[in-house]
Amino acid sequence: MSLSRLIYLLLIFVASWSAYYLYEQSADDVELIAPSLEAPLFTGKNLTNTTYDIDGLRNYKMYSDSLEHFAQDGRTVFYKPKLVVYREGSTEEWVITSDTAVLSKEHILTLQHNVVARNVIEGASFDRMTTEEMLIDLNSKDFSTDTTVTMVGPQFTNIGNAMKGNFDTNLATLFNQVQGTYENITP
């Protein structure tokens, strides 16, 4: 056997042994870590999301400073959310803001702390409503709250301890100890 073949054989042996050694070491060092159930699966900043209905018309648009999505229960937490609800896909009708919001996998948005819903249509008979918590079904646009609600219009102010309504039909019903103030402005 020539010296060059002996060196090649020795190099092949050393390379094979090194590969086997490295493979065995890496297999022993692998440590699997289970994902934390309390930590979010993903986070985001400066979110803008537009949702369309089955006919391709804009349904609503969601803005948020940041979000956290938790895969375990399917909820998404929004910080400083702003929800814009559209009429017939093109006209912004309602703008709803709050400090935080939680979206369930059933598409129920729970807005919390300093919730303000403003009707942005010019000349609407209903200007805004404020409360501390509001649930909105994003599919049907139904909303409800069991906290104190203040509804303000150009000629009225109503306060109640609960409310149900729908952003599509523009109907809202106050419940529980409703108080109202009405102004009649004459020219």
N, C-alpha and C positions, 0 to 999 in steps of 0.2 A: 504494500500500500504506500502510495506516495504521501509526502508530508502535507501537501495541499489538501488532499482528501481527508486526511486525519484531522486537520484543522477545521474543515467544513463539518465533519461529523461531530467534532467537539462543540462547535458553535450551535449546531442544530440541537444537540443534547442540552446545552446551557439554556438556549431559548425556550425549549419545551419545558424544562424544569422550572424556569422563571415564570412562564405563563401559568403552569399548574399551581405554583406557590401563590402567585397573585390572585388567582381565581379562588383558591381555598380561603385566603385571608379576607377577601371582600365578602364572601358568603357568610363568614362568621360575624363580620362587623355590621351587617345590615340590621337596623333597628326600626321596626315599624311603629309609627305613632298614630294613634286613633285621633281623628279630628275632634276638636272641642265642640261640644254641643252648645256651649254658651257663646262661643265666638261666631261672628258672622261668616257665612260662606264667601261673600264678596261685599265690597263697599264701592261707593262711587261718589264723585263730587260734581257739582254743577250739572245736574241731570235735567234733560228735557225729553219728554216722552209724549208722542201724539198717538191717540187711539182712534181707530175708525170703526164705524158700524158695518153691518153685513153688506150694505149698499155702497160702501166706499166713502161715505160722508164722514167728516171729522166729528167725533163724538165729544172728546175732551182732550185737553193737553195738560200735562203735569210738569211743573218745574220744582226743583228742590236744590238747596245748597249742598246736601249730601244725603246718602242713603246707606242702609245696612240691610242685607238680605240674609235671613236665617233659614237654612234648608230643612232643619228638623221639623219645624211647624209651618213652614211656608210663608212666614210673615216677612214683610218688608217695612222697615222703619225709615221715615222721611224726616229730615230736619229742615225747618223753614219752608214747608211746602206751599205751593200756589197752584190751585186747580182752576182751569179755565173751562167752562162748560159752553158748548156751542149750540146755537139754534140753527137747524137745517144745514149744518156742516160748514157754514161760512161766517155767521154773525156771532161774535163773542157776546154772551148774554150774562153769565154769572162768573165772578172771580171770587174764589174762596181761599182764604189764607189762614194759617195757624202757626203755632210754634213747632208742633210735631204732629205726625200722622202715622198710623199703622195700617198697612194694607194686608188683608188676609188673602189666602189662596182662593176664597170664594168671591173676591173682588169687592169686599166691604171695606171702605176707607173710614177709619176712625180718626177724626181730627181732634186734637186736644190742645187746650190752653190758648186763649185769645183768638178764638175762631170768629172770623168776620166773613160774611157772604155779602157781596155787593152786586146789585143788578146794574150793569153798565150800559143798558139800553137807554138812549135819550128819551126823556119824558115818561119813564115807567112809573107806575103808581106805588111801587115798592122800591125803596133805595137800598136798604141794607138790614141785616140781622146779625146780632152778636150773641155769643154764648161761650161756654167753657169746653163743651164737648159736643161733637156732632158725628153721627154715623151716616154715610152715604153709600148706597148700593150703586156702584158705577155702571152696572148693566141697565138698570131701570131708572136711574137718577132719583130714586126715592131717598128722602133724608128724614132723620128723626133725632131728637135729643130729649133727655130727661133732666136737663139742667135749665136754669133760668135763661130765658131768651128775651131779647129786646128787638122788636121789629120797628123800623123807622121808615116812614114814607114822607112825601112832601107835606101832607096835611094830617099826619097821625103819628103817634108813638104807642105801641102796645107792648106789654110785658106779661109773660106767662112762665109757668114752671116746667112746661114740656111742650113739644111741638112735633108734628109730622107733616110731610109735604112731598112735593115732587118738583124738581127743577125743570122738567119738560113741560108740564102743564101749568106751572107757575101758581100752584095752589099750596097754601100752608094753613094749618089749623093749630092754634094755640090751645093748650089745656091747662087746667089746675090754677086757679086763682088768677085769672086774666084781668089785667088792669089796662085801660086805654085812655088816651087823651087825643081828642080830635079838634082840629082847627078848621073853621070855615072862612076862607079868605074870599071877600067880595071885592069886586073892582070899584 
